[in-house]
Amino acid sequence: MATLDILALLLIGLLAGGAGGLLGVGGSIVMIPAMTEVLGPDQHLYQAAAMIVNFFVVVPAVVQHRRARAIELSTVRRLMPMALVAVLLGVGVSELSFFSGEGEARLRGLFGVFLLLMAGYDLYRLFRREGSTIDRGSIGGGGLSWARAAAVAVPTGLVAGLLGVGGGLLAVPLQRRILRIPIRTAIANSATIIIATSLFGAAAKNYAFVTGHGHTLQSFLLAAVLTPTAIVGALFGSRLTHRLPLKWVKALFFALLIIAGLRLTWSLWG
């Protein structure tokens, strides 16, 4: 690996950790598009590496959220078992022949479409009127039914396993919309859930990568380079979650989703 590539990966890790810590989304939405730009397309490799790094990104973030007493543990306990099952199913789907070989471009394009959909949702929330009923009191904890929990946990886990993301891009808005949980608590819950889903997902995805995509340990090498700066970024970003007006960050985050989404979606036609 060239020196410039290593330096680029260290910067990618820092930015991914910052975004993941700040918004409770892991870090794959930064890592995977950025590695594609720097190192060339290799979606399965980047997903395997990113899922390892996601674990190390969210651990320091969860420590900060716990100190701020932002985690709603009763909700996390209800969501996590279903999210774990779903993430393993998602990894299994990503390994289907439809997404292998030349079909890897489909997986890359699907990741891009996902980012564009999330950007569209963010744009909707940015321009809709204030005073929504979303934050009028959480229905988590004992009042959370299994059906509502599944509506949050299953899509979160499936997308996390299929695309190699932390899952927070779905977990945060779904908690807000379905469970009416305030955004800072939703971010903290999301980061806590990602600790488990990223660990299980990384184990499954890396096993599949080592046994079915070249029999190399390259994903572990990439993760080893990305992780140190990602941890630093996550510590910084998670502190900002409880200090910054989040609207300032959302504009840059929206731009990131649009640019990365368009670049990756082009793989479907390129």
N, C-alpha and C positions, 0 to 999 in steps of 0.2 A: 504494500500500500504506500503510495507516494506521500511525501511530507505535506504537500498542499492538501491532499485528500484528508489526511489526519487532522490538520488545522480546521478544514471545513467541517469535519464531523464534530470536532469539539465545539465549534460555534453552533452547529445544528443542535447539539445536545443542550447547550445553554438556553437557546431560544425555546426548544421544545419543553424543557423543564419549567421555564418561566410561564409559558402558556398553560401547561398542565397544572402547575401549582396554583395559578391565579384563577383558573376557570373550572378546575376539577374534571378535566377531560383526558388525563393521561398525557400524551405527548406525540402520539402517532400522526396526528393531523399536520404536524410540522415536520416530523422526522421522515415519513414515507415520501411525501412530495419532494422534500429537499434532497434526500439521498438519490431519488430518481434523477433530479437535475444534475447533481454533482457526479454520481457514479454510473449513471445510465440505468435503464429499466431492468428490474429484477424483483418483481413484486413479492414473491414468496419469501425471498431472502430478507427483504426489508421488513415485512410483516413479522417474521420470526424474531428478528433483532429488536424491533420496536416493542414487541410484547414483553420482552425481558426488561427493557429500559422502563416501560410503563410502571412496572412494579417498584423500581427504585425511585421513580418520580413521585409516586403518590404516598410512599411511606413518610418522607419528611413533611409532605403537605398535610397528611392526616395528623401528624404530631402538632402542627400549628393549629389546625382546626379544633383539635381536642383541647388545646390550651385556651382557645377562644370559646369553648363550650358550645360549639356550633353543630356538633354531630347529634342526630336523633337516633340513638342506638336501637330503639324499639322498631323503627321503620327499617333500618339496615338489616336487622335480624330476619325480618319478614321477606325482604327482597333478595337477600344473598343466595339462599339455596336454589331458587329458580334461575337466577342469573348464572350460577355456576353450571347447571345442567345445560342452559341455553348456549353458553360460550363454547362448550365442548361440541355441541351440535353444529355451531357456526364454523368451527375449525374443520369439522368433518366435511361440511359443504364446500369449503374453500379448497379442499383437496380432491374434489371430483374431477374427472377427466375434462369436463367442460372448461375448467379454469387452469388446465395444465398445458405445457408446451406453448403453442401459439395462442391458446386460449387464455394465457396469462394477461394478455392485453384486455380481455373482458373484465378480469378482476381489477385491473388498474383503472379501467374506465368506470367500473361500478363504484370504486372508491371516489372517483371524481364526481360522479352523479350524487353520491351521498353528501359530499362537501357542498355542492351547489344547493341541494335541498335544505341543508342546515343553514346556509347563507340566506336562502329565501325566507326561512322561518325567522331568522334573526331580523331581517329587514321588515317583515310583518310586525314583529314585536316593537321595533324601533319607532314605527310610524303610527301604531295604533294608539288610541286614546288611553291616557292614564286612568287609574281608578278601577282597574280590572278586579274581578273577584278572586284572582289567583292567590293573593297573599292575605286572605281574610281569616287565616287560622288553619293550621295543619290538621289533616284527618289521619295522620300517621298513628303509630303506636297501636293501642288496643282497638281503636276504631277502624283500622285498616283491614279491609276484607282481602281474602286471597285473590279474588278476581281483579281488584284494583292493583294489588301487588304484582300480579302476573302481567297486567297491561304495561307496567313499568319495567319489570325485571326481564321478561322474555325478549322483547325487542332489543333491550340494552345488551343482553348476553349474546344474542344471535349476531348482531352487527359487530360486536367486539370480536367474536371468534371468526367471522367471515372476512372482515376487513383488517383485522389486526389493530384495532383502535381500543382505547380504554373503555369506551362506551359512554363516557360522560356527555358527549354531544347529544345523546338521546336521554340519558338518565336525568340530567338537570332539567330540561324543558318538560319531560313527562312527569317528573315529580311536581313541578310547579302547576302544570295543567290538571293532572288527574288527582294528585294528593293535596294540592293547594299549599305546598310548602314554600316558605320564603326562599329567595334565591341563594342567600349565603348558606342557609342550612342545606338546601338541595346540592350545592357545590360540595359541602363537607360530607354529606351522605354519599354522593357519587364517588368521591375520592376514596372513601372507606370501602365501598363495594369493589372498586377497581383493584384494591390490594389482593383480594381473593380471585377475581376473574382474570386478572393479568397473570397471576401465578399459575393457575390451572391452564389458562389458554396458552401461555408461553411454553409450558411443559408439553402440551399436546402438539402445538404447531412446530416446535423445534424437533420433536421426535419425528414428525411427518417430514420435515425438511431434511433432516440428516438421513433418513432411510429412503426417501423418495425423490429428492432434488439434488443429486450430485454427491451424496454421502460425504459432505464436508462439515466442518465446524465454523464456517465463515460467519454465521449469524452470531455466534458467541464472541468472535473477534470484533465485529461491528459494535455489539452491545458493550463490550469492555471499553471501547474508545468513547462511546456516546455517554455512558453512565456518569462518570465523575462530574462533568459540567452540567449534566441534566439534574443531578442532585442539588448543585449550587443554585441553579435556576429555579427549581421547585421550592427550595427554602425561601428564596426571595419572593417568588410569585405568590405563594400561599400567605405570606405576611401581608402582601398588598391587597389580597382578597378582602380583608377586614379593615382596610384603611382607605382605599381609593374609591371614588365614585365609579362604579362599573361601566357607566355609559362612555367614559373616556376610553376604556379599553375595547369596548364592543366595536367601535368604528374600525380600529386597526384589525381586530379579529375578523370582522366581516370582510375586509379587503383581502386578508389572507385566505379565507375560505373561497372567495371568488377566483382569485388568481390560481390557487392550487387546483381547484375544481375544474376550471377551464383547461388547464394544462393536462391534467390526467384524463379528462373526458375525451380529449382529442385522440387518445390511444384507441378509442373505438373505431375511428375512421382513418387514423394515420397508418 
